[in-house]
Amino acid sequence: MMNKKNIVLVFLVFLSVVLFLSLHSQNVLAVCSDSDGGINYNVKGITASSIYINRTDACFTNKLLVEYYCHGSLDEIINETYTCPYKCSDGACIVSSGGGSRKNPMELESPQANNWIIWIILAIVVVFLVVWFAKKKKK
């Protein structure tokens, strides 16, 4: 029969697995994201990665755009330069003489920023398990 400590241990392991699967299903473990959806010359975007600093699409000259995007599913941000047909302004190509660039309304901090509570809970559970096993080993 299981005592209270073993029941708590099983519960914490179960909770850890559920939290991990929750993070995985929400693509939190995906390590790179781009607010303009990838290569999109007409929308200014922010590309975020867990190992690189965030990169924002920018105009290098009045016609030359530097477009940042994620490379496949890797945690890698790459860029390409693109010559805008009309003009480059504020990180996006202007489509015509009368229009401006469109900014993406999505604010993007980092791929993990919106799930910090789950990460904290998972860290607390892991610390508790380590302490519990250390105490049990001393007995």
LUMBAGU-411662 format. One record per residue: residue number from 1; residue in one letter; x, y, z of N, C-alpha, C in turn. Coordinates in pm, 1 decimal. Atoms other than C-alpha are relative to their C-alpha. Example, Ala and Ser with C-alpha at 12.3 -4.5 7.8 and 13.67 -1.06 7.14 Angstrom:
// residues 2
+-----+---+----------+----------+----------+----------+----------+----------+----------+----------+----------+
|   k | r |      npx |      npy |      npz |     capx |     capy |     capz |      cpx |      cpy |      cpz |
+-----+---+----------+----------+----------+----------+----------+----------+----------+----------+----------+
|   1 | A |     89.0 |   -119.0 |      0.0 |   1230.0 |   -450.0 |    780.0 |     90.0 |    120.0 |      0.0 |
|   2 | S |    -82.0 |   -119.0 |     -6.0 |   1367.0 |   -106.0 |    714.0 |    -77.0 |    109.0 |     73.0 |
+-----+---+----------+----------+----------+----------+----------+----------+----------+----------+----------+
***
This chain:
// residues 139
+-----+---+----------+----------+----------+----------+----------+----------+----------+----------+----------+
|   k | r |      npx |      npy |      npz |     capx |     capy |     capz |      cpx |      cpy |      cpz |
+-----+---+----------+----------+----------+----------+----------+----------+----------+----------+----------+
|   1 | M |     83.6 |   -117.3 |      0.0 |      0.0 |      0.0 |      0.0 |     88.9 |    124.8 |      0.0 |
|   2 | M |    -78.5 |   -122.8 |     12.5 |    122.3 |    350.8 |    -82.2 |    -22.6 |     91.7 |    120.1 |
|   3 | N |     13.8 |    -97.6 |   -107.9 |    196.7 |    594.9 |    195.8 |    -20.6 |    139.4 |    -59.4 |
|   4 | K |     30.5 |   -135.5 |     46.5 |    126.6 |    969.4 |    175.2 |    113.3 |     58.9 |    -84.7 |
|   5 | K |   -113.1 |    -55.1 |     75.0 |    477.7 |   1055.7 |     53.6 |      3.4 |    -53.6 |   -143.1 |
|   6 | N |      0.1 |     57.8 |    134.3 |    455.2 |    816.5 |   -238.0 |   -116.7 |     52.0 |    -83.3 |
|   7 | I |    114.6 |    -56.6 |     72.7 |    110.6 |    947.9 |   -332.2 |     33.5 |    140.7 |    -48.3 |
|   8 | V |    -40.4 |   -135.7 |     38.0 |    248.0 |   1303.6 |   -331.7 |    100.1 |     -5.9 |   -114.7 |
|   9 | L |    -98.8 |     14.7 |    106.0 |    542.1 |   1191.9 |   -544.9 |    -65.6 |    -35.1 |   -133.0 |
|  10 | V |     70.4 |     38.8 |    123.1 |    316.7 |   1021.8 |   -799.9 |    -78.8 |    118.8 |    -55.7 |
|  11 | F |     76.3 |   -116.0 |     43.5 |     95.6 |   1330.9 |   -810.8 |     91.0 |    105.1 |    -64.3 |
|  12 | L |    -91.0 |   -100.0 |     54.7 |    393.1 |   1563.0 |   -869.6 |     58.1 |    -43.0 |   -134.8 |
|  13 | V |    -48.6 |     49.4 |    128.9 |    531.5 |   1343.8 |  -1145.7 |   -110.1 |     14.0 |   -105.3 |
|  14 | F |    112.9 |    -13.9 |     91.0 |    185.7 |   1335.2 |  -1306.0 |    -19.1 |    146.8 |    -39.8 |
|  15 | L |     14.9 |   -142.6 |     27.4 |    158.3 |   1716.2 |  -1274.8 |    109.7 |     49.5 |    -93.2 |
|  16 | S |   -110.5 |    -39.4 |     88.0 |    500.1 |   1759.5 |  -1435.6 |    -23.8 |    -44.9 |   -143.5 |
|  17 | V |     27.6 |     51.6 |    133.9 |    402.8 |   1540.8 |  -1730.1 |   -112.0 |     79.7 |    -66.4 |
|  18 | V |    111.6 |    -78.0 |     55.2 |     72.8 |   1727.8 |  -1776.9 |     46.0 |    139.2 |    -40.5 |
|  19 | L |    -49.8 |   -133.0 |     34.2 |    249.7 |   2066.4 |  -1767.6 |     89.4 |     -4.4 |   -122.6 |
|  20 | F |    -86.7 |     11.9 |    116.1 |    513.6 |   1950.5 |  -2013.9 |    -80.9 |    -19.4 |   -127.9 |
|  21 | L |     83.7 |     23.6 |    117.8 |    250.7 |   1818.4 |  -2254.8 |    -80.7 |    124.1 |    -36.4 |
|  22 | S |     72.9 |   -123.8 |     25.7 |     53.6 |   2141.0 |  -2217.0 |     88.4 |    100.2 |    -72.6 |
|  23 | L |    -92.7 |    -91.3 |     66.1 |    357.4 |   2347.8 |  -2309.6 |     28.9 |    -45.4 |   -142.1 |
|  24 | H |    -30.6 |     53.3 |    132.0 |    436.7 |   2119.6 |  -2600.7 |   -116.7 |     19.9 |    -96.4 |
|  25 | S |    115.8 |    -12.5 |     88.5 |     80.8 |   2128.2 |  -2739.2 |    -28.6 |    144.5 |    -37.8 |
|  26 | Q |     20.1 |   -141.5 |     30.8 |     77.6 |   2509.7 |  -2727.0 |    116.7 |     56.2 |    -80.9 |
|  27 | N |   -118.4 |    -39.0 |     75.2 |    401.8 |   2520.1 |  -2927.0 |     89.2 |     97.0 |     77.0 |
|  28 | V |    -88.8 |    -82.8 |    -80.1 |    573.1 |   2693.4 |  -2636.2 |    142.7 |    -49.5 |    -15.1 |
|  29 | L |   -133.5 |     55.1 |     15.8 |    862.8 |   2459.4 |  -2690.1 |     56.4 |     27.3 |   -138.5 |
|  30 | A |    -51.2 |    -46.4 |    127.8 |    885.8 |   2582.3 |  -3046.4 |     87.0 |    120.8 |     30.4 |
|  31 | V |    -98.7 |    -93.5 |    -47.9 |   1188.9 |   2800.8 |  -3021.6 |     12.5 |    127.2 |    -82.5 |
|  32 | C |    -10.3 |   -118.4 |     83.5 |   1141.3 |   3057.6 |  -3296.9 |   -138.7 |     37.3 |    -50.1 |
|  33 | S |    128.5 |    -45.2 |     53.0 |    843.6 |   3269.4 |  -3400.6 |     16.4 |    135.4 |    -66.3 |
|  34 | D |     -6.1 |   -123.1 |     77.5 |    778.7 |   3555.4 |  -3639.9 |   -138.4 |     63.2 |     -3.1 |
|  35 | S |    131.4 |    -63.4 |    -13.4 |    497.3 |   3805.7 |  -3583.6 |    -67.6 |     28.4 |   -133.4 |
|  36 | D |     64.0 |    -23.0 |    129.6 |    441.9 |   3868.4 |  -3955.9 |    -15.6 |   -128.7 |    -80.9 |
|  37 | G |     27.9 |    128.6 |     63.3 |    419.0 |   3497.0 |  -4032.6 |    111.8 |    -54.3 |    -86.6 |
|  38 | G |   -110.8 |     48.5 |     81.6 |    757.2 |   3453.3 |  -4199.6 |     45.7 |    107.2 |    -96.7 |
|  39 | I |    -44.1 |    -97.1 |    100.0 |    870.1 |   3618.6 |  -4519.5 |   -122.7 |     77.2 |    -48.3 |
|  40 | N |    112.2 |    -86.6 |     36.6 |    626.6 |   3907.3 |  -4561.8 |     56.5 |    141.2 |    -14.1 |
|  41 | Y |    -68.4 |   -126.0 |     25.4 |    777.5 |   4215.1 |  -4723.1 |    -86.5 |    122.6 |     29.7 |
|  42 | N |     89.5 |   -114.6 |    -15.4 |    470.3 |   4436.5 |  -4681.9 |    -45.5 |     24.3 |    143.5 |
|  43 | V |     37.4 |    -16.1 |   -141.0 |    432.8 |   4392.9 |  -4303.9 |    126.4 |     -1.6 |     84.2 |
|  44 | K |   -113.1 |     -3.7 |    -92.6 |    685.8 |   4493.8 |  -4040.9 |    -22.4 |   -106.1 |    107.0 |
|  45 | G |     14.5 |    107.0 |    -97.6 |    749.3 |   4197.3 |  -3812.6 |    117.4 |     -6.3 |     96.3 |
|  46 | I |   -104.1 |     26.0 |    -99.2 |    948.3 |   4091.8 |  -3508.1 |     19.8 |   -150.9 |      5.8 |
|  47 | T |    -32.3 |    141.7 |     -6.9 |   1124.5 |   3756.2 |  -3508.6 |     71.6 |    -24.9 |    131.9 |
|  48 | A |    -54.1 |     28.7 |   -132.8 |   1201.0 |   3603.7 |  -3168.2 |     49.3 |   -144.1 |      7.2 |
|  49 | S |    -62.3 |    130.4 |    -16.7 |   1419.2 |   3311.0 |  -3069.7 |     49.9 |    -10.7 |    143.3 |
|  50 | S |    -44.3 |     15.9 |   -137.6 |   1526.9 |   3162.2 |  -2740.0 |    150.3 |     18.3 |     17.3 |
|  51 | I |   -144.1 |    -20.0 |    -15.3 |   1900.7 |   3194.5 |  -2815.5 |     50.9 |    125.6 |    -70.3 |
|  52 | Y |    -40.5 |   -123.2 |     66.9 |   1916.5 |   3497.6 |  -3046.4 |    -83.6 |    115.5 |     54.7 |
|  53 | I |     81.2 |   -113.7 |    -40.6 |   1804.8 |   3847.9 |  -2961.3 |   -108.1 |     22.1 |   -106.1 |
|  54 | N |    108.2 |    -27.5 |     93.3 |   1477.7 |   3959.4 |  -3119.9 |     51.0 |     87.9 |   -113.6 |
|  55 | R |    -37.3 |    -77.8 |    118.4 |   1514.2 |   4098.5 |  -3469.4 |   -127.2 |     59.0 |    -60.3 |
|  56 | T |    113.0 |    -70.2 |     59.4 |   1282.1 |   4353.9 |  -3627.7 |     32.7 |     32.7 |   -144.4 |
|  57 | D |    -18.5 |    -35.8 |    139.7 |   1237.8 |   4396.4 |  -4002.2 |     31.7 |    149.4 |     -8.4 |
|  58 | A |    -43.1 |   -139.5 |      6.6 |   1406.9 |   4721.1 |  -4104.5 |     40.3 |     37.6 |   -142.3 |
|  59 | C |    -45.2 |    -52.3 |    128.8 |   1481.9 |   4939.2 |  -4403.8 |    147.9 |     32.6 |     10.2 |
|  60 | F |   -142.3 |    -28.0 |      4.8 |   1850.2 |   4946.3 |  -4491.8 |     23.6 |    129.3 |    -77.6 |
|  61 | T |      2.9 |   -124.7 |     77.0 |   1794.7 |   5216.6 |  -4753.1 |   -146.4 |     30.9 |    -28.5 |
|  62 | N |    139.9 |    -32.8 |     30.4 |   1484.2 |   5382.1 |  -4894.6 |    -66.1 |   -101.5 |    -92.6 |
|  63 | K |     59.5 |    106.1 |     81.9 |   1433.2 |   5078.6 |  -5122.7 |     37.7 |   -139.8 |     47.1 |
|  64 | L |    -52.1 |    130.9 |    -39.9 |   1623.0 |   4796.9 |  -4950.6 |    -49.6 |    -38.8 |    139.0 |
|  65 | L |     57.5 |     51.6 |   -123.8 |   1443.2 |   4593.0 |  -4680.4 |     82.3 |   -118.1 |     50.6 |
|  66 | V |    -60.4 |    117.8 |    -62.9 |   1611.1 |   4353.7 |  -4437.0 |   -113.8 |    -73.6 |     69.9 |
|  67 | E |    112.3 |     81.0 |    -48.9 |   1349.9 |   4081.7 |  -4369.5 |     55.5 |   -114.7 |     82.8 |
|  68 | Y |    -41.4 |    108.6 |    -88.9 |   1408.3 |   3850.9 |  -4068.7 |   -109.7 |   -105.5 |      7.7 |
|  69 | Y |     97.1 |    108.8 |    -13.1 |   1240.9 |   3510.2 |  -4038.3 |     67.8 |   -122.5 |     61.4 |
|  70 | C |    -50.8 |    124.2 |    -59.2 |   1276.6 |   3169.7 |  -3871.5 |     42.7 |    -96.0 |   -109.7 |
|  71 | H |    -47.5 |    100.0 |     95.2 |   1474.7 |   2902.4 |  -4051.4 |    -58.0 |   -135.2 |     36.9 |
|  72 | G |     64.6 |    128.1 |    -26.9 |   1249.9 |   2596.1 |  -4060.6 |    -49.7 |     -8.2 |    142.4 |
|  73 | S |     42.5 |     16.9 |   -138.7 |   1178.5 |   2457.8 |  -3715.1 |    115.9 |     19.2 |     96.6 |
|  74 | L |   -117.6 |    -19.7 |    -84.6 |   1525.3 |   2539.9 |  -3585.5 |    -11.7 |    129.6 |     78.3 |
|  75 | D |     -5.8 |   -121.1 |    -81.7 |   1600.5 |   2801.1 |  -3323.2 |     99.0 |     96.4 |    -64.2 |
|  76 | E |    -94.2 |    -81.7 |     74.9 |   1766.3 |   3015.9 |  -3585.8 |    -75.0 |    110.5 |    -73.0 |
|  77 | I |     56.4 |   -113.5 |     73.2 |   1684.7 |   3361.6 |  -3718.8 |     96.4 |     33.1 |   -112.8 |
|  78 | I |    -82.5 |    -40.9 |    113.9 |   1810.1 |   3439.8 |  -4065.8 |    -66.5 |    120.3 |    -65.3 |
|  79 | N |     57.0 |   -115.6 |     67.8 |   1759.9 |   3740.0 |  -4288.6 |     32.6 |     -3.6 |   -147.5 |
|  80 | E |    -29.2 |    -20.2 |    141.3 |   1745.9 |   3833.3 |  -4650.0 |    -26.5 |    146.1 |    -31.5 |
|  81 | T |     27.0 |   -136.1 |     44.7 |   1762.8 |   4164.9 |  -4825.4 |    -90.7 |     -7.4 |   -122.0 |
|  82 | Y |     99.3 |     -1.8 |    107.1 |   1482.0 |   4253.9 |  -5061.7 |    -11.3 |    143.3 |    -50.1 |
|  83 | T |     17.8 |   -131.2 |     58.6 |   1452.2 |   4545.1 |  -5300.9 |   -149.0 |     24.3 |    -20.5 |
|  84 | C |    142.3 |    -33.0 |     10.1 |   1107.9 |   4700.9 |  -5259.6 |    -28.4 |     61.4 |   -137.0 |
|  85 | P |     33.5 |    -53.7 |    131.9 |    934.1 |   4779.0 |  -5591.1 |    -17.9 |    152.2 |     -0.2 |
|  86 | Y |     22.2 |   -144.5 |     -4.7 |    836.3 |   5129.9 |  -5479.2 |     91.1 |     66.8 |    102.6 |
|  87 | K |    -75.0 |    -66.4 |   -105.9 |    982.9 |   5229.0 |  -5143.9 |     -4.6 |    -85.8 |    126.3 |
|  88 | C |     -2.3 |     66.3 |   -129.7 |   1082.3 |   5090.5 |  -4802.6 |    -15.8 |    106.7 |    108.0 |
|  89 | S |     23.4 |    -95.3 |   -107.7 |    951.9 |   5265.8 |  -4493.4 |    -36.3 |    -75.2 |    127.6 |
|  90 | D |     30.4 |     55.3 |   -132.2 |    951.5 |   5167.4 |  -4124.5 |     -7.1 |   -152.5 |      1.7 |
|  91 | G |    -11.4 |    144.8 |     -7.3 |   1051.0 |   4805.3 |  -4180.6 |    -91.3 |    -78.6 |    -92.0 |
|  92 | A |     87.3 |     70.6 |     95.1 |    811.8 |   4721.5 |  -4466.4 |     -0.5 |     72.4 |   -133.5 |
|  93 | C |     11.8 |    -60.8 |    132.4 |    771.9 |   4778.9 |  -4837.2 |   -133.9 |     72.7 |    -10.5 |
|  94 | I |    123.6 |    -72.5 |     29.4 |    519.8 |   5042.4 |  -4936.2 |    -47.9 |    -49.6 |   -135.3 |
|  95 | V |     54.3 |     62.9 |    119.6 |    291.4 |   4894.2 |  -5197.9 |    -12.5 |     98.4 |   -115.1 |
|  96 | S |     15.7 |    -99.8 |    105.9 |    218.1 |   5215.6 |  -5392.7 |     33.3 |    137.1 |     56.4 |
|  97 | S |    -35.6 |   -135.4 |    -42.7 |    282.9 |   5588.0 |  -5379.7 |    -97.8 |     56.7 |    102.5 |
|  98 | G |     99.2 |    -53.3 |    -93.4 |    -35.8 |   5650.8 |  -5180.6 |     -9.5 |    -76.1 |    130.4 |
|  99 | G |     17.4 |     84.3 |   -119.2 |     -6.4 |   5370.7 |  -4924.8 |    123.7 |     -4.2 |     85.8 |
| 100 | G |   -111.4 |     14.7 |    -92.2 |    209.8 |   5316.4 |  -4625.8 |     22.2 |   -145.7 |     32.8 |
| 101 | S |    -24.8 |    136.7 |    -43.6 |    360.3 |   5009.4 |  -4473.8 |   -101.1 |    -37.1 |    106.5 |
| 102 | R |     92.5 |     48.3 |   -103.1 |    142.6 |   4797.1 |  -4251.5 |     80.2 |    -59.6 |    112.8 |
| 103 | K |    -66.0 |     57.9 |   -116.3 |    257.5 |   4721.7 |  -3900.0 |    -86.1 |   -114.1 |     51.1 |
| 104 | N |     72.5 |    111.5 |    -57.7 |    163.5 |   4390.9 |  -3749.6 |    -43.7 |     39.2 |    140.1 |
| 105 | P |     46.0 |    -40.7 |   -132.1 |    -54.8 |   4458.7 |  -3443.7 |     42.9 |    -93.8 |    111.9 |
| 106 | M |    -36.6 |     97.8 |   -102.7 |     77.9 |   4151.2 |  -3264.2 |    129.5 |     40.4 |     67.8 |
| 107 | E |   -120.1 |    -29.0 |    -77.3 |    322.2 |   4242.4 |  -2989.6 |     68.1 |   -133.3 |     29.8 |
| 108 | L |    -71.1 |    126.0 |    -17.7 |    589.5 |   3976.0 |  -2965.8 |    121.3 |     23.1 |     87.3 |
| 109 | E |   -115.1 |    -14.9 |    -88.9 |    829.1 |   3951.9 |  -2672.8 |     97.1 |   -115.2 |    -22.3 |
| 110 | S |    -80.4 |    118.5 |     22.8 |    961.1 |   3597.9 |  -2695.9 |    -94.2 |   -119.1 |     -8.0 |
| 111 | P |     88.2 |    113.9 |     12.4 |    825.8 |   3252.2 |  -2770.9 |    -56.0 |    -50.6 |    131.9 |
| 112 | Q |     42.7 |     53.6 |   -128.0 |    798.9 |   3167.0 |  -2401.6 |    -67.7 |    102.9 |     89.4 |
| 113 | A |     42.4 |   -107.2 |    -90.2 |    679.9 |   3502.4 |  -2263.6 |   -141.7 |    -16.1 |     53.6 |
| 114 | N |    139.4 |      3.5 |    -43.0 |    307.6 |   3429.9 |  -2245.2 |    -34.0 |   -121.1 |     85.9 |
| 115 | N |     26.6 |    117.4 |    -82.8 |    340.5 |   3105.9 |  -2043.4 |     95.5 |     -9.6 |    117.7 |
| 116 | W |    -99.1 |      0.1 |   -107.2 |    577.2 |   3207.5 |  -1764.7 |    -52.2 |    -64.6 |    127.2 |
| 117 | I |     55.3 |     61.3 |   -121.5 |    339.8 |   3089.0 |  -1490.7 |     18.0 |   -151.7 |     -4.8 |
| 118 | I |    -15.7 |    145.4 |     13.5 |    347.7 |   2731.8 |  -1622.3 |    146.0 |    -39.0 |     20.9 |
| 119 | W |   -142.2 |     30.1 |    -17.9 |    728.5 |   2741.0 |  -1637.7 |     39.5 |      9.6 |    147.3 |
| 120 | I |    -32.3 |    -15.2 |   -142.4 |    747.7 |   2864.8 |  -1276.8 |    -53.1 |   -118.9 |     79.7 |
| 121 | I |     57.9 |    115.1 |    -69.8 |    512.0 |   2590.6 |  -1153.7 |     82.1 |   -125.7 |    -27.2 |
| 122 | L |    -80.2 |    116.9 |     35.3 |    712.1 |   2328.9 |  -1341.0 |    134.6 |      2.9 |     72.2 |
| 123 | A |   -127.7 |    -11.7 |    -70.9 |   1036.3 |   2459.8 |  -1187.3 |    -16.7 |    -30.3 |    148.7 |
| 124 | I |     25.3 |     27.1 |   -142.1 |    887.4 |   2450.2 |   -836.4 |    -18.8 |   -149.5 |     23.5 |
| 125 | V |     22.0 |    144.0 |    -13.0 |    773.0 |   2091.6 |   -888.5 |    132.8 |    -75.2 |    -10.3 |
| 126 | V |   -129.1 |     67.6 |     16.5 |   1118.6 |   1987.8 |  -1008.7 |     88.0 |     21.7 |    123.1 |
| 127 | V |    -79.2 |    -26.9 |   -120.8 |   1290.8 |   2158.7 |   -712.7 |    -51.9 |    -82.4 |    116.9 |
| 128 | F |     58.3 |     78.7 |   -108.2 |   1048.2 |   1990.8 |   -471.2 |     39.6 |   -146.7 |    -12.1 |
| 129 | L |    -36.5 |    140.5 |     20.1 |   1119.0 |   1650.1 |   -625.3 |    147.6 |    -25.1 |     33.7 |
| 130 | V |   -142.5 |     16.0 |    -29.5 |   1496.3 |   1699.6 |   -600.0 |     22.9 |      1.8 |    150.7 |
| 131 | V |    -14.4 |     -8.0 |   -145.5 |   1472.1 |   1803.6 |   -233.9 |    -57.0 |   -125.3 |     65.7 |
| 132 | W |     65.2 |    118.5 |    -57.9 |   1235.5 |   1515.4 |   -157.6 |     88.2 |   -123.9 |    -16.0 |
| 133 | F |    -85.7 |    114.6 |     21.6 |   1467.4 |   1258.5 |   -315.6 |    128.7 |      9.8 |     82.9 |
| 134 | A |   -120.9 |    -17.3 |    -81.0 |   1770.3 |   1406.2 |   -135.6 |    -26.9 |    -37.3 |    146.1 |
| 135 | K |     34.3 |     34.6 |   -136.5 |   1593.6 |   1375.4 |    200.4 |    -24.7 |   -149.2 |     16.8 |
| 136 | K |     30.1 |    143.2 |     -6.5 |   1474.7 |   1023.6 |    123.5 |    129.0 |    -82.5 |     -6.4 |
| 137 | K |   -124.9 |     72.3 |     14.0 |   1827.2 |    916.6 |     26.3 |     81.2 |      0.7 |    129.7 |
| 138 | K |    -72.5 |    -10.0 |   -127.0 |   1966.9 |   1034.9 |    363.5 |    -51.0 |   -100.0 |    101.7 |
| 139 | K |     60.3 |     92.0 |    -98.7 |   1730.9 |    800.6 |    554.0 |     55.8 |   -138.8 |    -10.2 |
+-----+---+----------+----------+----------+----------+----------+----------+----------+----------+----------+
***
